[in-house]
Amino acid sequence: MFDKDDIGRRAQENANLIWNAANSLFGAFKPHEYGLVILPMCVIKRFNDCLLSTHQAVIETNEKYKTMGQLKASFLKRASGYQFYNVSKFTFDTLKADPENIDDNFDDYLHGFSDNVLDILNRMNFFAQIDRMKEAKVLYQVIVDFSGEDLDMSPSRISTVDMGYIFENLVRRFSESYDEEAGSHFTSRDIIYLMCDLLLVNAELAEDEDGVHCTVYDMAMGTSQMLTCMEERITDKFRGADVQKFGQEINPFTMGIAEADMLIRGGDPDNMKFGDTLSDDQFTGYKFDFVISNPPFGIDWKREAASVEKENKLGEAGRFAPGLPQKSDGQMLFLLNGISKLKADTGKMAIIQNGSSLFNGDAGSGPSEIRRYILEHDWLDAIVQLPTDSFYNTGIPTYVWIIDKTKPQRNPGKVLLINASACYVTRRKAIGNKRVDISDECRATIVEAYRAYKNGTFGTEDRICRCIVKESTDFGYKKITIERPLRDAEHNPILKKGCVQADSKLRDTENVPLTVNTDDYFRHEVLPYVPDAWIDRQKTKIGYEIPMASYFYSYQAPESSEEIVKRINVLEEEITGAVNALFHKEG
């Protein structure tokens, strides 16, 4: 068993050394652009050092099977001992030895890599950065920097686990350098670990003679850190577990980082797919044990509208059968996509949403119908309100929705609401909008609250969680239409075919809780005020909303008039004293 604290310390030290190579980029690149060079160079140098011991064998194998075209790739991988290889005669050592020809030699070296590495470099737009380095005459010095003895990244010096942490550290630095843009592809580990630990509460994974097996999917994987952290948590809990990771990402640069991270950690990136999850689903027909994701919110889906609307018309054969949200915000489409990817009766998802998913949309609207679909299937297990200022690119309230296909057997008809907005520690230094962290202690408190699944408070007074268990039906309501008669000049109701005609100008609606009898409500809340009214039952619609703020609202008594007067008197005295002192000084 490895010591994570020790790994973290080593990762920090090595990442510092690697990032120091950015000094050679000064002037040619802006500081926030350093990662565009440092990240791919780190990938290349790691691969270079991994392949050194088998370099000659790969060269000989390439020559031996040169007439076999693409078929020789499997032989080259076998010769290299990895899922990648390089058939160029150059290495970092020989590149460094020939500064006069560095431009051509480095091109030859890079194009000697296997297609999967070239795909990564292309996604990261690294060849454009090489042109910038050539033009600025800094390419050779960067290669020299990465060739230093203290940047030896061979497996004998840096293990796969250590290298994964080093690369993650570099990714985080690059993300943080972008401040407000970081959250679009990087979620901090404190949030990710909370989501992972919530997912593993009550988790029962399939096991056979070969051990525990499970699958994890992230539909907006960014740099794939959620998948990596989930694998880490699962293997901590289930020793020797086989965790298969799947992800899709639309941003080519972060997709390249994700693929590189997978190769660096010794895995196969084939399960990572590029493309738009909403309009170009790369995992049609797949079902997963876990889904974990922080999809974009506040981003419109007009670009994907034609594909999404077409799939919506497929009904239950598609992912978006319940309804479609407004085109200005597609986050609930990701919510539906995640649900469609869960294994029947066993799958579980943790997904981040902003507040609009709780209440946007009237009865019968797309958002309301999506909430209705989830709640009437009894899949919503819990919602956790996170502290504000938890993310790099937004300070608005955010929530973790826990969708659990096993929930109907464990907590039938119930939903746990957890207000963890006060369960955090303040950062010494803000990064973008991120001013708070969910510490280990805070995370343990939130997980304990979820596991307990009951009304009450958890944690300490200054880091507290408040919990309320509600019935699923508590979130539902009937929107009834109240009609009143259309009257003539003498104020008599106008009849048509013996039926009283409704006056559209007097039409009104009422939201009646699902748990309340409609006729009783109408009799007590409407008729006493408009005795000639009636309900148009054909227009009744069912709606669902989750008003978390109102459930956790705590009345604060206003300051008494006596206290207000006292404060005013004190202020008057202070102002009078200041004015007197000023005039006395001038006099």
Order of alpha helices (4+ residues) and beta strands (2+ residues): alpha-alpha-alpha-alpha-alpha-alpha-alpha-alpha-alpha-alpha-alpha-beta-beta-alpha-beta-alpha-beta-beta-alpha-alpha-beta-alpha-alpha-beta-beta-alpha-beta-beta-beta-alpha-beta-beta-beta-beta-beta-beta-alpha-beta-beta-alpha-alpha
